[in-house]
């Protein structure tokens, strides 16, 4: 191995989330392939700070991001940051939230996995703000593991009408049974933001979960296959058709989270054959997934969807590309 290759292996580049031309936010996820800079919303103008969030405006979007050091109080930190988001977004509707949770599968001082502690803090914040029917307000979201020490949260909000969607193949995350933690995860499987100039669709982090059970534990190839079928199901519900608007001319962005870096070649080959086209923007990242039995998670963001097609909503049993 050359000296440069050895340095790259020891110091892999990391994902950089760029907002408003700033230096960006680095949640601590090693880049395995594809684009290392995430700038989904293009040019954004800095709009000040509110609490612990830096705010930006990009066209019709209000964006916010923060990275906060976390010790043993992950639940409390999560609750505080989400309450901060709700204060910031008065008059806006949350469309998408990205969460990068430190050591997501580790057990914290309270005996809960960090993901479970995060979920409890998030859920309590939503309930406190929106009341007992808060599940109707939940946007698309993802939560993956990052390096210990810091919690990073990024959100996008719109003043337009939103439609939150659930998968026909999966139990809604907020209805998971108690075996997955004292408070269920608080997110919708997808959020659709209609607009005259082109619709936006946010599809949450999607993995090999059928109903509420993990499919093919620790088998990456089978989990990839199941994940694509799940993506087809939620895409239909969103009006994209089972191919996620593959031929519709929208700008499609994918993030693929892999627990093991060694699975990158397998995943890249699999997705190039079954999902991706040349115009897509895709980023492969090494990250822990919310369940230790899950090896891959895929999220999608589509801008400029010219036509939502409810006529194509239907069976998600096949994903023929």
Residue pairs with C-beta under 8 A, 6 or more apart in sequence:
1 9
12 30
12 31
12 32
12 286
13 30
13 31
13 36
14 26
14 27
14 28
14 29
14 30
14 31
14 36
15 26
15 27
15 29
15 31
15 36
15 38
15 283
15 285
16 24
16 25
16 26
16 36
16 37
16 38
17 24
17 25
17 26
17 27
17 38
17 65
17 98
17 152
17 154
18 24
18 37
18 38
18 39
19 25
19 39
19 41
19 44
19 54
19 56
19 63
19 65
19 154
20 43
20 44
20 45
20 46
20 56
20 58
20 63
21 43
21 44
22 46
22 54
24 37
25 65
25 66
25 67
25 152
25 154
26 67
27 67
27 100
27 146
27 150
27 152
28 100
28 102
28 146
28 147
28 149
28 150
28 152
29 100
29 144
29 146
29 257
29 285
29 286
29 287
30 261
30 285
30 286
31 283
31 284
31 285
32 258
32 261
32 264
32 284
32 285
32 286
33 264
33 268
33 283
33 284
34 281
34 282
34 283
34 284
35 281
35 282
35 283
36 283
38 255
38 283
40 253
40 301
40 303
41 56
41 58
41 59
41 61
41 63
41 156
42 58
42 59
43 58
44 56
44 57
44 58
44 61
44 63
45 56
45 57
45 58
46 54
46 55
46 56
47 55
47 56
47 57
47 62
48 55
49 55
50 64
50 84
50 87
50 88
51 84
51 87
51 88
52 66
52 68
52 80
52 81
52 84
53 64
53 65
53 66
53 81
53 84
53 85
53 88
54 64
54 65
54 66
55 62
55 63
55 64
55 88
56 62
56 63
56 64
56 65
57 63
60 158
60 159
60 160
60 195
61 156
61 157
61 158
62 88
62 89
62 92
62 156
62 157
62 158
63 154
63 155
63 156
63 157
64 85
64 88
64 154
64 155
64 157
65 152
65 153
65 154
65 155
66 81
66 84
66 152
66 153
67 150
67 151
67 152
68 77
68 81
68 150
68 151
68 152
69 149
69 150
70 77
70 102
70 149
70 150
70 151
72 108
72 109
74 101
74 102
74 108
74 114
74 117
74 118
74 121
74 151
75 110
75 112
75 117
75 118
75 120
75 121
76 121
77 121
77 151
78 117
78 118
78 121
78 122
78 125
78 151
79 121
79 122
79 124
79 125
81 151
81 153
82 121
82 122
82 125
82 126
82 153
83 125
83 128
83 129
85 94
85 97
85 153
85 155
86 125
86 129
89 155
89 157
91 159
92 157
92 158
92 159
93 139
93 157
93 158
93 159
93 160
93 161
93 162
94 137
94 139
94 155
94 156
94 157
95 139
95 140
95 156
95 157
95 158
95 162
95 191
95 193
95 200
95 202
96 139
96 140
96 141
96 155
96 156
96 191
96 202
96 301
97 139
97 140
97 141
97 142
97 153
97 154
97 155
97 156
97 187
98 141
98 142
98 152
98 153
98 154
98 155
99 118
99 122
99 141
99 142
99 143
99 144
99 151
99 152
99 153
100 143
100 144
100 145
100 146
100 151
100 152
100 153
101 114
101 115
101 118
101 143
101 144
101 145
101 146
101 151
102 114
102 145
102 146
102 147
102 148
102 149
102 150
102 151
103 114
103 145
103 147
103 148
103 288
104 113
104 114
104 115
104 118
104 143
104 144
104 145
104 146
104 288
104 289
104 290
105 113
105 114
105 115
105 145
105 288
105 290
105 291
105 292
106 113
106 114
106 148
107 113
107 114
108 114
108 117
110 117
112 120
112 181
112 182
113 181
114 145
115 143
115 145
115 181
115 290
116 180
116 181
116 182
116 183
118 143
118 151
119 143
119 181
119 183
119 184
119 185
119 186
120 181
120 182
120 183
122 183
122 185
122 186
123 174
123 183
123 184
123 185
123 186
124 183
126 134
126 137
126 138
126 186
127 134
130 136
130 137
134 186
135 172
135 174
135 186
136 164
138 164
138 174
138 186
138 187
138 188
139 162
139 164
139 187
139 188
139 191
139 202
140 164
140 187
140 188
140 189
140 190
140 191
140 202
140 203
140 204
141 186
141 187
141 188
141 204
141 205
142 187
142 204
142 205
142 255
142 297
142 299
143 185
143 205
143 290
144 205
144 257
144 285
144 287
144 288
144 289
144 290
144 297
145 287
145 288
145 289
145 290
146 152
146 287
156 202
158 193
160 193
160 194
160 195
161 193
161 194
162 191
162 192
162 193
163 191
163 192
163 193
163 194
164 188
164 190
164 191
164 192
165 188
165 189
165 190
165 191
165 192
165 234
165 237
165 238
166 172
166 188
166 189
166 234
166 237
167 189
167 190
167 230
167 233
167 234
167 237
168 233
168 236
168 237
168 316
169 210
169 211
169 229
169 230
169 233
169 316
170 189
170 209
170 210
170 211
170 212
170 230
170 233
171 211
171 212
172 188
172 189
173 184
173 185
173 186
173 187
173 189
174 184
174 185
174 186
174 187
175 184
176 184
176 185
176 212
177 212
180 212
185 290
187 204
188 204
189 203
189 204
189 206
189 234
189 237
190 201
190 202
190 203
190 204
190 234
190 237
190 238
191 201
191 202
192 199
192 200
192 201
192 202
192 238
192 239
192 308
193 199
193 200
193 201
193 202
194 308
197 304
198 250
198 303
198 304
198 305
198 306
199 304
199 305
199 306
199 308
200 301
200 302
200 303
200 304
200 305
201 238
201 240
201 245
201 300
201 301
201 302
201 305
202 300
202 301
203 231
203 234
203 235
203 238
203 244
203 299
203 300
203 301
203 302
204 299
205 257
205 297
205 298
205 299
206 227
206 230
206 231
206 234
206 297
206 298
206 299
206 300
207 223
207 227
207 230
207 289
207 290
207 291
207 294
207 296
207 297
207 298
208 214
208 215
208 216
208 222
208 223
208 224
208 226
208 227
208 230
208 294
208 296
209 215
209 230
209 294
210 226
210 230
214 291
214 293
214 294
215 222
215 223
215 226
216 222
216 223
216 226
217 293
218 293
218 295
219 295
220 258
220 260
220 263
220 266
220 267
220 295
220 296
221 266
221 270
223 294
223 295
223 296
224 266
224 267
224 270
224 271
224 296
227 296
227 297
227 298
228 274
228 275
228 298
228 319
229 316
229 317
229 318
229 319
230 316
231 244
231 275
231 298
231 300
231 319
232 242
232 243
232 244
232 316
232 318
232 319
233 316
234 316
235 241
235 242
235 243
235 244
235 245
236 242
236 312
236 313
236 314
236 315
236 316
237 313
238 308
239 308
239 309
239 310
239 312
239 313
240 248
240 302
240 305
240 308
240 309
240 312
241 248
241 309
241 312
242 312
242 316
242 318
242 319
242 320
243 319
243 321
244 252
244 275
244 300
244 302
245 252
245 302
245 305
246 252
246 277
246 321
248 305
248 306
248 307
249 304
249 306
250 302
250 303
250 304
250 305
250 306
251 279
251 281
251 302
251 303
251 304
252 277
252 279
252 280
252 281
252 300
252 301
252 302
253 280
253 281
253 282
253 300
253 301
253 302
253 303
254 271
254 275
254 276
254 280
254 281
254 282
254 283
254 298
254 299
254 300
255 282
255 283
255 285
255 298
255 299
256 267
256 271
256 282
256 283
256 284
256 285
256 296
256 297
256 298
257 285
257 286
257 287
257 289
257 296
257 297
257 298
257 299
258 264
258 267
258 284
258 285
258 286
258 287
258 295
258 296
259 286
259 287
259 288
259 289
259 294
259 295
259 296
260 286
260 295
261 286
263 295
263 296
264 284
267 284
267 296
268 284
271 282
271 298
273 321
274 319
274 321
275 321
276 282
287 297
289 295
289 296
289 297
290 297
